């Protein structure tokens, strides 16, 4: 599908393509890596800020490439995209070539922000970054992009929720410890649930477009059941990780105010009409659950 006209790409369109409402999925894992390093007595605020910027820019590239790919392939149309924020190219008609260039510009900016990390920690963060960049491109491009397969949730969850804390912790401490991946499990599941929410609202559209996502494979009814079960698992997953760290009780207390948002998300349907509410809710939960987890890790270590 090609654009009917070569439209301007305004700063507002660039921001909408970057989808800042989803940035919790990159900011919270970066903060987790910073918190894990702080527990070991390492605090580098400027480096942490640069690493967070790298993560946000790479996520912005993913969001931009995904909009571009869905538009070019005809997956997104006015008829099946009621949410304008989910189909910027359909509603605003920017030039596809400029949108593609914007996606690569986000990647280039991420690479430039990563230079101090490479100078500090050597080739290992570069290897992690290349894996992340490959995942960005494979998610949206190719004959069978990851977004068309049942692997999308798992890959996005692991790359963003697992590799980001692993890399940030490694750069700050100069020790790339697999234990950071263990403490990243709640983030991995939380980000996978963002993708599952998105795909769960798009089952009809994705099925018609030939996508075989995890949610399409499950079907509408089973998808809703699995989704609710995973939301509950996500809420309790930090507890076994925090038991030995002295933060389990703090986490339970911090999660009390989150119960209202979690309850609302459990009741939210996954459909095109409820997309805005569902995506807003799961993004808020990633922020709130992430903050509760980070609070428990930091204060738990202080009182342990």
N, C-alpha and C positions, 0 to 999 in steps of 0.2 A: 504494500500500500504506500503510495507516495503523496506528499503534501500537494494540495491544489495550488499553493502559492508559496513563494520563498519569503517567509515572514521574518520580522526582526526578532532577535533574542534579547529581551530586555533584562535588566538586573532582577526585576521581580520574578520573571520566568526562570532565571537561573536559580534563584533561591527556592522556588517551588519545585524545580527539578531535583535540587539537592535534598529536598524533603526534610527540613530540620525537625519536624515532629517525630522523626524516627531516630534521631541522633542519640537517644538514650542507649540504643543498642551498641554504640561504639564508645560513648563517654563512660558508661558504667563499667565495662570491662577494663578500660584504661585506668579508671580509679581503683579497681580491684588490684591491678598490678602494682599501682602506687602504694596501696594500703599494705599489701603483702611485703613490699620492700620496707615500708616504714616500721612494720613489726620487727624487722631485723636491724633497725637503727639507721636505715638509709633514707635520707630525705633530700631530694633534688628538685625543688619546685619548678624551675625553668625547664629542665629536661622533661619532667612529667608533663608540663604544658605543651611542649613541642611534640611529644609522643601522642598526646591526646589529639592534637591538631592533625597529625598523620592519620590517625584512625578515623576521625570525622571526615577528612577529605577523601579517604578511600571509600567510606560508606556513601558519600555524596556521588562518587563516580559510579558505584553500583546502582544507586537509585536512578541516575541519569541514563546510564546504558540500558537499564531495564525498560525505562519509558521509551527510549529510542527503539529498542528491539521490538517491543510489543506494538508500536505504531507501524514500523516498517513491515512487519509480518501480518498486519491487519488484525491482530488479537484485540487491540483496543479500538472501539468505534463509539460513536455518539449513542448508538442504540444500546450497547451493553456496558457503558461506563457512566453511571449516574453521578459519580463523585469526580468533580473536575480536578481535584488535587491528586487523584490517582491516574489521571490521563491528561497531563498538561499539554502534550503535543496535539491531542485530539481537539481540545477546546481552544487553545491559544495559537495553534498553527505556527510555531517557530520553524525556521529552516532545519530540516533533519541534519544537514551537513554541519550546521553550527552547533546543534545539540551534541552530535558525535564529537566535535572538536572540544566542547565544554567538558565532556566526560574525560577525555584524555588530558585536558588542562587540570582537572581535579587530581588525576593520577600524578602528573608532573609536579604539581604543588606539594603533594604528599611526599614525593621522592626528595624534593628540596628540603622540606622540613625534617626529613629523616637523616640528612647528612651529619648533623652533630651526633646522633645516636651511633652511626657507623664509625665515626672517628673515635667515639668513646669505647664501643664494644666490639668492633671488628666485623668479621664476615657473618657472624651468626644472626644478628638482626636482619642483615640483608637477605639471608636464606629464608627467614620467616616472612619477610616482606615480599619476596618473589612468589612464595606460595600463596600469600594473600592476593597479590596482583593477578596471578594465574586464575585464582578462584573468581575474582571480579570479572575477568574476561570470559571464562568458561560458563559463568552463570547466565550470561545474556547472549553469547555469540556461538556460532557453529550450527551444524545441521541438527544436533540434539543438545542444546544448551541445558545446563543443570536445572534451570528453572522449569524445564519441560519434563523432568524426571522426578521419581519419588525421593531423590537424594537432596533436593533443595534445602529442606529444613535442617537436615543433618549437617550438610556442608556449611551452611551459613552459621548455624549454631556453633560448630566446632571452630571455624575460622575466626569468627568475631568474639564469641564467648570464651573460647579456649586459647587460641594463639595470641590474641591481643594481651590478656593478662600475663601469659607466659613470656612474651617478648618484652613488655614494659618492665616486668619484674627482673628479667634477665639483663636488660640494658642498665637499669638503676643499680643492681647489686653486682653486676658482672658475673653472675652465676645463673646459668640457664637450667633451673631445677624443675624436673618433671612434677614435683609436688605442687607447683603452681597450677598445673593442669587439673590436679585433683580438686583443689579449692575453687576451680573455675566451673565445676559441674553445674551449680545453680545458674550461672550466667549462660552456659551453653544451652540449657533447657529453656531459659527465659527467652533467649533470642530465637531459638527454634520455634517457640510459640508465637512470636511475632510473625514469622513466615507462615506458620500454620493458620493463623488468624487471617492473614491476607489471602492465602490460597483457599481457605475454607469459604470465604465470601465470594470466591470466583469459580466455584466448582462448575457451574453451568457454562460459563464463558470459556474456561480452560478446556473443558471436555469437548466443546464444539470446535475449539482451535486445535485439537489433537494433542493437547498436553496430558501427560500421565503423571500428574503430581501425586504426592502422598494422599492429599485430601480427595482427589478424583478417584484414586484407587479405593479409598474407604467408602466413598459415597456419602450423601448428606447426613443420613441418620447415624451411621457408625462414626462419622467424623465428629459429630457433636458429642457423642459419648466419650470417644478417646480424648477429645479436646478438654472436656471437663475433668477427666481423670488426670490428665497431665498437669492441668492448672493446680489441682490439689497436691499432686506429687511435688510440683515446683515449690509450693509454699512450705513443705516440711523437709525438703532435701537438705537445706543447710544444717539442720539439727545434728545429724550424726557427724558432720564435719566440724561442728563447733563444740561438741561434747568435751573433747580433750583440750580444747583451746580456751575453755572457761567462758564462752560467750553464748551458750545455748539459752540461758534464762534471759539475757539481754535481748537476744533475737526475738524470743517470744513476746517480750514486753514491747519491743519496737514494732512488731507485726500487728499488734492489737488495732491501731488505727487503720491499718491496711485492709482489715477484714471487710469493711464496707465496699471498698473498690473491688476486692476479689469476689465478693458475693454478687455484685452487679455484673462482673464479667462472666461469672458462671451462668447467669440468666440471659446474657446477651446472645441472640441468635447469630449464626454465621450465614449472611445472605448479602446480595448487592445493596439492598436497602439499608441494612444495619452496618455497612462497612465503616462509615465514619465513626459511629459509636464504638464498634468493636476494636478498630485500630487505635482510637484515642484511649480506650480502656487498657489495652494490652501494653501500649507505650507507657502509660501512667504506672501500670503495675511493674514494668521493668525498672522504672525509676524508683518507686517506693520500696519494692522488695530488695532492689540492689542497695539502697541506702540503709535498710534494716540490716542486711547482711554485712555491709561494710562497718556499720556502727558496732555490731556484735564482734566482728573481728578485731577492731581497734580497741574498744573498751574492754573486751574480754581478755585481750593480751595484757592490758594494764592492770587488771585485778587478779589475773591468774597467778 
